[in-house]
Amino acid sequence: MEQTADKLKRIGVGRTAEIFAWGEGRALRLFRTGASLPYAIREMNAFRCANEAGLPCPGVYPSDDEHGLVRIGDRLGFVMDRVDGPSMLGTLSRRPWLLVRYARRLAALHLSVHNKEAPSLPSQRERLRAVIERLRDDLADEMVDRIRRALDALPDGRVVCHGDFHPDNVLLGEAGETIIDWGPATSGSAAADVAWTVYLFRHAGYPPGTAWWQRFVIFLLRRAFLVVYQRAYGRGASFDWSEVEAWEPVNAAVRLGDGIPEERAFLLAFLQERFGPRRQAAKPA
């Protein structure tokens, strides 16, 4: 009898996948219906590369399938180490007085990621370029071309970049922190990776139904966390912080490609301001 997801014990949920218990000490990362075979293979390989680089990442256990994947109905997934423990974000929501400690720890973890290289990871620049090209349904061709040229003008790199580094992607287990959700990991510029984290703290949307006063509290906590994170990361950074700011417009375009409804209006306005048609100054009479 074919196994179905509703028979499994779900232990985690994300935007692109669900996590299910899978035997002793292991978990199944099962992608949502519609995830393609290349997407699933790329994400599994990203986890493997991060683990092989010596980073605190769940190990991967390929199946006997041709591609090492597990198939549950029409969904694809892969088996990895199970990590039990709350996320850093979840702990902060209950114990906000730990903000400074966790912000410094997040910076230290991010620096440890950027101290590693994994040449077999996909190219960051190529991944971002592909996302930008897909924006032609949302933006004028001229704007997309300007964004692509802005990307091409930025310095490249060769370090491990997580691609979505924030406190909800760090689990606090008994053996220490574990970084999860390595799907967008690439080899590229540390400044670009930091710029993505900075964007999330500055502009990420709020969950639907969040009251205005809750938004205000979250806003203040995010800004305080970001200040501490920036100072802590900056002390060990191998680049000038101006490089992080230079990546902001390109990352905004990539974020638009993620299709986050509550951020769409802000991102379109931001990109229009940065990359829209330039108005010519009026000629003197």
For each residue, the residues with C-beta under 8 A, 3 or more apart:
1:
2: 73
3: 7 8 72 73
4: 7 72 73
5: 8 18 20 30 72 73 75
6:
7: 3 4
8: 3 5 20 21 22 28 30 72
9: 20 21
10: 13 18 19 20
11: 19 20 21 27 82
12: 18 19 27
13: 10 18 19
14: 17 18 19 181
15:
16: 31 32 35 183
17: 14 29 30 31 32 35 77
18: 5 10 12 13 14 29 30 32
19: 10 11 12 13 14 27 28 29 30
20: 5 8 9 10 11 27 28 30
21: 8 9 11 27 28 82
22: 8 26 27 28 79 82
23: 26
24:
25: 81 82
26: 22 23 61 79 80 81 82
27: 11 12 19 20 21 22 58 79 80 81 82 83
28: 8 19 20 21 22 70 72 77 78 79 80
29: 17 18 19 43 77 78 79 80
30: 5 8 17 18 19 20 70 72 75 76 77
31: 16 17 35 39 40 43 75 76 77
32: 16 17 18 35 75
33: 74 75
34:
35: 16 17 31 32 39 40 75 76
36: 39 40
37: 40 41 67 69 76
38: 41 42
39: 31 35 36 42 43
40: 31 35 36 37 43 44 67 69 76 77 78
41: 37 38 44 45 67 68 69
42: 38 39 45 46 122 183
43: 29 31 39 40 46 47 78 182 183
44: 40 41 47 48 60 62 68 69 78
45: 41 42 48 49 120
46: 42 43 49 50 121 122 182 183 184 185
47: 43 44 50 51 57 58 60 78 80 182
48: 44 45 51 52 60
49: 45 46 52 53 118 120 121 160 182 185
50: 46 47 53 55 57 118 160 179 182 185
51: 47 48 55 57 58 59 60
52: 48 49 118
53: 49 50 116 117 118 160
54: 116
55: 50 51 112 113 116 160 179
56: 109 176 177 178 179
57: 47 50 51 178 179 180 182
58: 27 47 51 80 81 82 83 178 180
59: 51 80 81
60: 44 47 48 51 78 79 80
61: 26 78 79 80
62: 44 65 68 69 78 79
63: 68 69 70 78 79
64:
65: 62 68 69 70 71
66:
67: 37 40 41
68: 41 44 62 63 65 78
69: 37 40 41 44 62 63 65 76 77 78
70: 28 30 63 65 76 77 78 79
71: 65 75 76 77
72: 3 4 5 8 28 30 75 77
73: 2 3 4 5
74: 33
75: 5 30 31 32 33 35 71 72
76: 30 31 35 37 40 69 70 71
77: 17 28 29 30 31 40 69 70 71 72
78: 28 29 40 43 44 47 60 61 62 63 68 69 70
79: 22 26 27 28 29 60 61 62 63 70
80: 26 27 28 29 47 58 59 60 61
81: 25 26 27 58 59
82: 11 21 22 25 26 27 58
83: 27 58 171 173 178 180
84: 173 174
85: 171 172 173 174 178
86: 90 91 171 172
87: 90 91 167 168 169 170 171 172
88: 91 92 102 105 106 167 168 170 171 172 177
89: 92 93 166 167 168
90: 86 87 93 94 168
91: 86 87 88 94 95 98 102 172
92: 88 89 95 96 98 99 102 167 221 225
93: 89 90 96
94: 90 91
95: 91 92 98
96: 92 93 99 221
97:
98: 91 92 95 101 102
99: 92 96 102 103 221 224 225 228
100: 103 104 228
101: 98 104 105
102: 88 91 92 98 99 105 106 167 225
103: 99 100 106 107 224 225 226 228 229 232
104: 100 101 107 108 228 229 232
105: 88 101 102 108 109 177
106: 88 102 103 109 110 165 166 167 170 229
107: 103 104 110 111 228 229 230 232 233 236
108: 104 105 111 112 232 236
109: 56 105 106 112 113 170 177 179
110: 106 107 113 114 162 165 193 194 197 233
111: 107 108 114 115 233 236 237
112: 55 108 109 115 116
113: 55 109 110 116 159 160 161 162 165 179 193
114: 110 111 159 160 161 190 193 238
115: 111 112 159
116: 53 54 55 112 113 159 160
117: 53 158 159 160 187
118: 49 50 52 53 121 160 185 187
119: 158 187
120: 45 49
121: 46 49 118 160 185 186 187
122: 42 46 126 127 185 186 187
123: 126 127 186 187 188
124: 127 128 156 157 161 163 186 187 188 189 192 193
125: 128 129 151 156 188
126: 122 123 129 130
127: 122 123 124 130 131 184 186
128: 124 125 131 132 151 192 250 254
129: 125 126 132 133 148 151
130: 126 127 133 134
131: 127 128 134 135 253 254 257
132: 128 129 135 144 147 148 151 250 253 254 257
133: 129 130 136 144 148
134: 130 131 137 257
135: 131 132 138 139 144 147 253 256 257
136: 133 139 141 144
137: 134
138: 135 256 268
139: 135 136 143 144 147 253 256 271 275
140: 143 144
141: 136 144 145
142: 145 146 277
143: 139 140 146 147 271 272 275 276
144: 132 133 135 136 139 140 141 147 148
145: 141 142 148 149
146: 142 143 149 150 275
147: 132 135 139 143 144 150 151 249 250 253 271 275
148: 129 132 133 144 145 151 152
149: 145 146 152 153
150: 146 147 153 154 249 250 275
151: 125 128 129 132 147 148 154 250
152: 148 149
153: 149 150
154: 150 151 189 192 243 246 247 250
155: 189 191 243
156: 124 125 188 189
157: 124 161 187 188 189 190 191 192
158: 117 119 187 188
159: 113 114 115 116 117 187 188 189 190
160: 49 50 53 55 113 114 116 117 118 121 185 187
161: 113 114 124 157 185 186 187 188 189 190 192 193
162: 110 113 165 169 179 182 184 185 193
163: 124 182 183 184 185 186 193 196
164: 169 181 183 184 196
165: 106 110 113 162 169 179 193 196 197
166: 89 106 169 197 200 201
167: 87 88 89 92 102 106 170 225
168: 87 88 89 90
169: 87 162 164 165 166 179 180 181
170: 87 88 106 109 167 177 178 179 180
171: 83 85 86 87 88 177 178 179 180
172: 85 86 87 88 91 177
173: 83 84 85 176 177 178
174: 84 85
175:
176: 56 173
177: 56 88 105 109 170 171 172 173
178: 56 57 58 83 85 170 171 173
179: 50 55 56 57 109 113 162 165 169 170 171 182
180: 57 58 83 169 170 171
181: 14 164 169 184
182: 43 46 47 49 50 57 162 163 179 185
183: 16 42 43 46 163 164
184: 46 127 162 163 164 181
185: 46 49 50 118 121 122 160 161 162 163 182
186: 121 122 123 124 127 161 163
187: 117 118 119 121 122 123 124 157 158 159 160 161
188: 123 124 125 156 157 158 159 161 192 193
189: 124 154 155 156 157 159 161 192 193 243 247
190: 114 157 159 161 193 194 237 238 239
191: 155 157 194 195 239 243 244 246 247
192: 124 128 154 157 161 188 189 195 196 247 250 251
193: 110 113 114 124 161 162 163 165 188 189 190 196 197
194: 110 190 191 197 198 233 237 244
195: 191 192 198 199 244 245 247 248 251
196: 163 164 165 192 193 199 200 247 251 254
197: 110 165 166 193 194 200 201 229
198: 194 195 201 202 226 230 244 248
199: 195 196 202 203 204 248 251 252 255
200: 166 196 197 203 204
201: 166 197 198 204 222 223 225 226 229
202: 198 199 222 223 226
203: 199 200 255 263 266
204: 199 200 201 222 260 263
205: 260 261 262 263
206: 210 214 215 218 262
207: 210
208: 262
209:
210: 206 207 214 215 218
211: 214 215
212: 215 216
213: 216 217
214: 206 210 211 217 218
215: 206 210 211 212 218 219
216: 212 213 219 220
217: 213 214 220 221
218: 206 210 214 215 221 222
219: 215 216 222 223
220: 216 217 223 224
221: 92 96 99 217 218 224 225
222: 201 202 204 218 219 225 226
223: 201 202 219 220 226 227
224: 99 103 220 221 227 228
225: 92 99 102 103 167 201 221 222 228 229
226: 103 198 201 202 222 223 229 230
227: 223 224 230 231
228: 99 100 103 104 107 224 225 231 232
229: 103 104 106 107 197 201 225 226 232 233
230: 107 198 226 227 233 234 241
231: 227 228 234 235
232: 103 104 107 108 228 229 235 236
233: 107 110 111 194 229 230 236 237
234: 230 231 237 241
235: 231 232
236: 107 108 111 232 233
237: 111 190 194 233 234 240 241
238: 114 190
239: 190 191 243 244
240: 237 243
241: 230 234 237 244 245
242: 245 246
243: 154 155 189 191 239 240 246 247
244: 191 194 195 198 239 241 247 248
245: 195 241 242 248
246: 154 191 242 243
247: 154 189 191 192 195 196 243 244 250 251
248: 195 198 199 244 245 251 252
249: 147 150 252 253 270 271 274 275
250: 128 132 147 150 151 154 192 247 253 254
251: 192 195 196 199 247 248 254 255
252: 199 248 249 255 256 267 270 271 274
253: 131 132 135 139 147 249 250 256 257 267 271 275
254: 128 131 132 196 250 251 257 258
255: 199 203 251 252 258 260 263 267
256: 135 138 139 252 253 259 263 264 267 268 271
257: 131 132 134 135 253 254
258: 254 255
259: 256 264
260: 204 205 255 263 264
261: 205 264
262: 205 206 208
263: 203 204 205 255 256 260 266 267
264: 256 259 260 261 267 268
265: 268 269
266: 203 263 269 270
267: 252 253 255 256 263 264 270 271
268: 138 256 264 265 271 272
269: 265 266 272 273
270: 249 252 266 267 273 274
271: 139 143 147 249 252 253 256 267 268 274 275 276
272: 143 268 269 275 276
273: 269 270 276
274: 249 252 270 271
275: 139 143 146 147 150 249 253 271 272
276: 143 271 272 273
277: 142
278:
279:
280:
281:
282:
283:
284:
285:
